[in-house]
Amino acid sequence: MVDGALSFGRVIRGLCELDLSNCVTASTFTYGLAADSQLGTDLFEQHCVTVMDLLQRRMMLDGGDYLGRSELSAFERFDGDAFQAAFDATNVAAAWRTPELAVDTRRLATALRNEIRDRPSIVFRGGCEVLAASERGRSIVVDFRDTSTVRQERYDAVVNCLWDGRLAVDETFGIAAPASTLFRYKAYVRFDSSPLSESVLPSTTFVHGPYGDLINFGNGHYFLSWYPTFRLGSTDSASGTDARSLHRLLDEVSPAELLDSGVTNMSRFIPALEHLRPHAHNVQLGGGVIVARAQSDIDDIKSGLHGRTDIGPEQYGRYITVETGKLTTAPMFAEMVQHRLADIFDLGNTV
Ligand SMILES: Cc1cc2nc3c(=O)[nH]c(=O)nc-3n(C[C@H](O)[C@H](O)[C@H](O)COP(=O)(O)OP(=O)(O)OC[C@H]3O[C@@H](n4cnc5c(N)ncnc54)[C@H](O)[C@@H]3O)c2cc1C
């Protein structure tokens, strides 16, 4: 995650004209330790020290670039007054300011989409469902459904970045699915309401267990997700052949009701949230499937969800399959894939 975070800005800037400072929160993220957390305060504090140490050592190696910043503030525990202003001490044991920034993924996605549209060398084929991939000589043949027709096309190399649809296509290529994978659909709401300052409404993620996240983007714009009610469903079928159907769960949800459950539950941790009661037309509902090697859910401290290290690209000749792991690591893995493609096409250092 540290390597992914420290290469994120550099790789994105190499891909598109995007001022990342318009895309990240002005203030940094807070980690709140829930009173009934799976981890105690000392253990979590030790974790903060370890991460900061790792960050600083990595930053020193190449001058450091964390989303355009070369200097990072240290992890810092909230003192009495600041803590009282933001958190309910009944439900929050302690909180730490961290150097972490939140990325506005909508802005980032728009910039990347525009870049794809404007590059004649990239042919975008929307509305297609990839069904299978197979090796034929020095080519990879891809079967896909284009509207209602199933077609085949031959490629010199293929990169499978299908996330929730990836393992099912890998299986058609002959790659066995990992022993256990959990596909969870997690929703979020974004909404506009009164602009409250970070001192009473800090961007916070609560750990360690089934809690939630709040992002205060500033100017009254917020992101909220409360795990117990926003985790809409899951499947653990081996290659996730039914994982794509999880997306339909979002159609059955009322944005206003979901927001209400998020605000009600999260305000037990951050009381000022109760003051945010946005109009229904200001609530945007979104979400996605989260794929991870795990058997049990986040409320199990031994769950694989708490340590997703077995991620990245794997290569089988001219077929590369990418387990992205987290958005944080996506650009770093994209760069690794770029180098592997350069090897396949024998492009040396020209890429
Ligand atoms: C609510 C939520 C919060 C998250 N929070 C964080 C976070 O705080 N930090 C973090 O680092 N990560 C976070 N993530 C995870 C992050 O979003 C993912 O790791 C990341 O989006 C994966 O990127 P990707 O390009 O691999 O997959 P995607 O962005 O999902 O792209 C895969 C694409 O392939 C398409 N596809 C799938 N199967 C097929 C098929 N058979 N044929 C054609 N198209 C297909 C999909 O529709 C999709 O468009 C979060 C995810 C969710 C849902």
The ligand as a MOL file (V3000), in Angstrom:
LIG
                    3D

  0  0  0     0  0            999 V3000
M  V30 BEGIN CTAB
M  V30 COUNTS 53 58 0 0 0
M  V30 BEGIN ATOM
M  V30 1 C -17.4680 1.4540 -1.6990 0
M  V30 2 C -16.0330 1.1590 -2.0410 0
M  V30 3 C -15.0180 1.7730 -1.3280 0
M  V30 4 C -13.6820 1.5260 -1.6440 0
M  V30 5 N -12.7230 2.1780 -0.9420 0
M  V30 6 C -11.4330 2.0200 -1.2900 0
M  V30 7 C -10.4160 2.7440 -0.6020 0
M  V30 8 O -10.7040 3.4980 0.3390 0
M  V30 9 N -9.1310 2.5970 -0.9940 0
M  V30 10 C -8.7910 1.7790 -2.0220 0
M  V30 11 O -7.5950 1.7300 -2.3450 0
M  V30 12 N -9.7250 1.0440 -2.6930 0
M  V30 13 C -11.0290 1.1430 -2.3340 0
M  V30 14 N -12.0020 0.4210 -2.9890 0
M  V30 15 C -11.5860 -0.6040 -3.9770 0
M  V30 16 C -11.3640 -0.0130 -5.3550 0
M  V30 17 O -12.4900 0.6810 -5.7940 0
M  V30 18 C -11.0460 -1.1500 -6.3270 0
M  V30 19 O -9.9210 -1.8130 -5.8350 0
M  V30 20 C -10.7270 -0.6420 -7.7240 0
M  V30 21 O -11.7880 0.0880 -8.2740 0
M  V30 22 C -10.4540 -1.7960 -8.6730 0
M  V30 23 O -10.1170 -1.2400 -9.9210 0
M  V30 24 P -10.1450 -2.1290 -11.1960 0
M  V30 25 O -9.7420 -1.2550 -12.3440 0
M  V30 26 O -9.3880 -3.3920 -10.9670 0
M  V30 27 O -11.6780 -2.5750 -11.3280 0
M  V30 28 P -12.9580 -1.7050 -11.7400 0
M  V30 29 O -12.7260 -0.2470 -11.5210 0
M  V30 30 O -14.1230 -2.3560 -11.0730 0
M  V30 31 O -13.0300 -1.9430 -13.3280 0
M  V30 32 C -13.3500 -3.2340 -13.8490 0
M  V30 33 C -14.3240 -3.0130 -14.9990 0
M  V30 34 O -14.5200 -4.2580 -15.6720 0
M  V30 35 C -15.9090 -4.3900 -15.9680 0
M  V30 36 N -16.1710 -5.8380 -16.1230 0
M  V30 37 C -16.1370 -6.8090 -15.1870 0
M  V30 38 N -16.3910 -8.0130 -15.7530 0
M  V30 39 C -16.5940 -7.7850 -17.0740 0
M  V30 40 C -16.8450 -8.6390 -18.2010 0
M  V30 41 N -16.9570 -9.9540 -18.0910 0
M  V30 42 N -16.9380 -8.0680 -19.4380 0
M  V30 43 C -16.8020 -6.7190 -19.5900 0
M  V30 44 N -16.5550 -5.8580 -18.5500 0
M  V30 45 C -16.4500 -6.4030 -17.3220 0
M  V30 46 C -16.6100 -3.7640 -14.7860 0
M  V30 47 O -17.9320 -3.4150 -15.1300 0
M  V30 48 C -15.7200 -2.5530 -14.5520 0
M  V30 49 O -16.1150 -1.4780 -15.3630 0
M  V30 50 C -13.3510 0.6180 -2.7060 0
M  V30 51 C -14.3760 -0.0050 -3.4270 0
M  V30 52 C -15.6950 0.2570 -3.1020 0
M  V30 53 C -16.7710 -0.4270 -3.9050 0
M  V30 END ATOM
M  V30 BEGIN BOND
M  V30 1 1 1 2
M  V30 2 1 2 3
M  V30 3 2 2 52
M  V30 4 2 3 4
M  V30 5 1 4 5
M  V30 6 1 4 50
M  V30 7 2 5 6
M  V30 8 1 6 7
M  V30 9 1 6 13
M  V30 10 2 7 8
M  V30 11 1 7 9
M  V30 12 1 9 10
M  V30 13 2 10 11
M  V30 14 1 10 12
M  V30 15 2 12 13
M  V30 16 1 13 14
M  V30 17 1 14 15
M  V30 18 1 14 50
M  V30 19 1 15 16
M  V30 20 1 16 17
M  V30 21 1 16 18
M  V30 22 1 18 19
M  V30 23 1 18 20
M  V30 24 1 20 21
M  V30 25 1 20 22
M  V30 26 1 22 23
M  V30 27 1 23 24
M  V30 28 2 24 25
M  V30 29 1 24 26
M  V30 30 1 24 27
M  V30 31 1 27 28
M  V30 32 2 28 29
M  V30 33 1 28 30
M  V30 34 1 28 31
M  V30 35 1 31 32
M  V30 36 1 32 33
M  V30 37 1 33 34
M  V30 38 1 33 48
M  V30 39 1 34 35
M  V30 40 1 35 36
M  V30 41 1 35 46
M  V30 42 1 36 37
M  V30 43 1 36 45
M  V30 44 2 37 38
M  V30 45 1 38 39
M  V30 46 1 39 40
M  V30 47 2 39 45
M  V30 48 1 40 41
M  V30 49 2 40 42
M  V30 50 1 42 43
M  V30 51 2 43 44
M  V30 52 1 44 45
M  V30 53 1 46 47
M  V30 54 1 46 48
M  V30 55 1 48 49
M  V30 56 2 50 51
M  V30 57 1 51 52
M  V30 58 1 52 53
M  V30 END BOND
M  V30 END CTAB
M  END
